[in-house]
Amino acid sequence: MNYLLPERLDRLAREYALGTLAGPARRRFERVLRSSAAASTAVNAWQGRLSVLDLSTAPVQPRESTWRGIERQLFATPDRVASPSVRSGGVLPALLGLLSGRGLVGAVVGALLCVVVLRMQPGIVGLEPQVDALPQSYVGVLLDPAGKAALVASSRRQGRLLTVKILQPLNVPAGHVAQLWALPKDGAAPFPVGVIAAQGSSRLALPDTSEKLFFNVSRLAVSFEKAPPNAGDAPAGAYALIGNCVKVW
Amino acid sequence: MPAEESLAELLARVALRDRRAFERLYRATCDRLFSVSLRILRNESRADEVLQEAYVSIWHNAPKYDAAAGTPMTWMINIVRNRSIDLLRARKSELASTTEIDDKALNVAADSAGEPQRLLDDSLVKAKIAECMRALAAAQRQALALAYYRGMVHTDIASALNAPLGTAKGWVRRGLEQLKSCLEGAGVTGL
């Protein structure tokens, strides 16, 4: 189906923006959105129109714990200086106060010791893995032009992080970045995933779950770009690495 | 609502990985975004879960925000709406097959997030297009309200309004066309 015929695109865009586009059709259109600037423009226009329907939305304050949850997910530790919850007192600052100085050092050493012991003897507290199988994941192995494995990418099915391990350092030309692309199996345009390091391991934050991003992707590739591309951009040159992307489940 | 200019500035600083700016952005917008999620999911716990996911996404995607595509608030509202709709749909079969009644959450949601028809009417008045939108029949406006504020799909709307599916689809389409026409007539482009 050609999603980009103007009348069809406008219909899909307005139904997507409103929310009435559902199920597989919604997922398919989200994939089109990631690779088509015209589709993004059409959706943006409808989202702008529909935004007037939020003019009467009455604000509802979320719990303070919501912000702490966000901080934990993003930064692992709350920003003590920035967070009003910490400045204004409460249980957390009291605990942090108790754990100052030598107390804090002792607690950190104790926590590390627990981690080491539990990793070596997980059975002590019943933490043995329930299954030995690899969690449901998307895995890509990319080859260089000589057919040698050069990069492994993996992400849990419902995860939002992609781990990339470089097996042999990339010769990224000066003034360029190594850009990872996802190639849909239906022949749709590749979409950019992120910039990767030339060697070692790197982790890319994904804009959505792997399931949504890679469901229809059969191959991954790396090209060298002068700047990180935007959604809708195409690779500037030939792929330096390319390989299959498979579902492991 | 904070001035869009200040939200744009905050978002630009978030794109540069400024945690303080991120917290200020959160403090300035969380109540409106929580309301958006709450009115769709009608459950505080799930709305809270979506809100956290949405701000994590805002942090990661701030460098990709394009001012030409819409205001920061519209961009953020749609991150929350899409995630709320995804969660709503994912739980739909589960909700249909259980008898869970979360009275407390539903009451809170009903009180604080408002009812679809009233929300629509109040918004149209504020956008100064209420008169123009009166060209629609009440059922057409109601269909639009249920889709936007409750995340309902056509089949849900047909069921809620006791109408054939094709009729419900027509109501929604007509509602959107009229909205577009009224906004263009009033020279309004969005929030």
Boltz contact constraints between the chains, C-beta under 6 A:
constraints:
  - contact:
      token1: [A, 14]
      token2: [B, 176]
      max_distance: 6.0
  - contact:
      token1: [A, 18]
      token2: [B, 147]
      max_distance: 6.0
  - contact:
      token1: [A, 19]
      token2: [B, 85]
      max_distance: 6.0
  - contact:
      token1: [A, 19]
      token2: [B, 151]
      max_distance: 6.0
  - contact:
      token1: [A, 20]
      token2: [B, 147]
      max_distance: 6.0
  - contact:
      token1: [A, 20]
      token2: [B, 153]
      max_distance: 6.0
  - contact:
      token1: [A, 20]
      token2: [B, 154]
      max_distance: 6.0
  - contact:
      token1: [A, 22]
      token2: [B, 153]
      max_distance: 6.0
  - contact:
      token1: [A, 44]
      token2: [B, 69]
      max_distance: 6.0
  - contact:
      token1: [A, 44]
      token2: [B, 70]
      max_distance: 6.0
  - contact:
      token1: [A, 47]
      token2: [B, 74]
      max_distance: 6.0
  - contact:
      token1: [A, 47]
      token2: [B, 78]
      max_distance: 6.0
  - contact:
      token1: [A, 48]
      token2: [B, 70]
      max_distance: 6.0
  - contact:
      token1: [A, 48]
      token2: [B, 74]
      max_distance: 6.0
  - contact:
      token1: [A, 48]
      token2: [B, 189]
      max_distance: 6.0
  - contact:
      token1: [A, 48]
      token2: [B, 190]
      max_distance: 6.0
  - contact:
      token1: [A, 49]
      token2: [B, 180]
      max_distance: 6.0
  - contact:
      token1: [A, 49]
      token2: [B, 183]
      max_distance: 6.0
  - contact:
      token1: [A, 51]
      token2: [B, 74]
      max_distance: 6.0
  - contact:
      token1: [A, 51]
      token2: [B, 190]
      max_distance: 6.0
  - contact:
      token1: [A, 51]
      token2: [B, 191]
      max_distance: 6.0
  - contact:
      token1: [A, 52]
      token2: [B, 127]
      max_distance: 6.0
  - contact:
      token1: [A, 53]
      token2: [B, 123]
      max_distance: 6.0
  - contact:
      token1: [A, 53]
      token2: [B, 148]
      max_distance: 6.0
  - contact:
      token1: [A, 54]
      token2: [B, 77]
      max_distance: 6.0
  - contact:
      token1: [A, 55]
      token2: [B, 123]
      max_distance: 6.0
  - contact:
      token1: [A, 55]
      token2: [B, 126]
      max_distance: 6.0
  - contact:
      token1: [A, 55]
      token2: [B, 127]
      max_distance: 6.0
  - contact:
      token1: [A, 56]
      token2: [B, 119]
      max_distance: 6.0
  - contact:
      token1: [A, 56]
      token2: [B, 122]
      max_distance: 6.0
  - contact:
      token1: [A, 56]
      token2: [B, 123]
      max_distance: 6.0
  - contact:
      token1: [A, 57]
      token2: [B, 35]
      max_distance: 6.0
  - contact:
      token1: [A, 59]
      token2: [B, 31]
      max_distance: 6.0
  - contact:
      token1: [A, 59]
      token2: [B, 32]
      max_distance: 6.0
  - contact:
      token1: [A, 59]
      token2: [B, 35]
      max_distance: 6.0
  - contact:
      token1: [A, 60]
      token2: [B, 31]
      max_distance: 6.0
  - contact:
      token1: [A, 60]
      token2: [B, 34]
      max_distance: 6.0
  - contact:
      token1: [A, 60]
      token2: [B, 35]
      max_distance: 6.0
  - contact:
      token1: [A, 60]
      token2: [B, 38]
      max_distance: 6.0
  - contact:
      token1: [A, 60]
      token2: [B, 112]
      max_distance: 6.0
  - contact:
      token1: [A, 61]
      token2: [B, 31]
      max_distance: 6.0
  - contact:
      token1: [A, 62]
      token2: [B, 30]
      max_distance: 6.0
  - contact:
      token1: [A, 62]
      token2: [B, 34]
      max_distance: 6.0
  - contact:
      token1: [A, 62]
      token2: [B, 51]
      max_distance: 6.0
  - contact:
      token1: [A, 66]
      token2: [B, 48]
      max_distance: 6.0
  - contact:
      token1: [A, 66]
      token2: [B, 51]
      max_distance: 6.0
  - contact:
      token1: [A, 69]
      token2: [B, 52]
      max_distance: 6.0
  - contact:
      token1: [A, 70]
      token2: [B, 52]
      max_distance: 6.0
  - contact:
      token1: [A, 70]
      token2: [B, 55]
      max_distance: 6.0
  - contact:
      token1: [A, 73]
      token2: [B, 56]
      max_distance: 6.0
  - contact:
      token1: [A, 74]
      token2: [B, 56]
      max_distance: 6.0
  - contact:
      token1: [A, 74]
      token2: [B, 59]
      max_distance: 6.0
  - contact:
      token1: [A, 79]
      token2: [B, 19]
      max_distance: 6.0
  - contact:
      token1: [A, 82]
      token2: [B, 20]
      max_distance: 6.0
  - contact:
      token1: [A, 82]
      token2: [B, 23]
      max_distance: 6.0
  - contact:
      token1: [A, 205]
      token2: [B, 60]
      max_distance: 6.0
  - contact:
      token1: [A, 207]
      token2: [B, 61]
      max_distance: 6.0
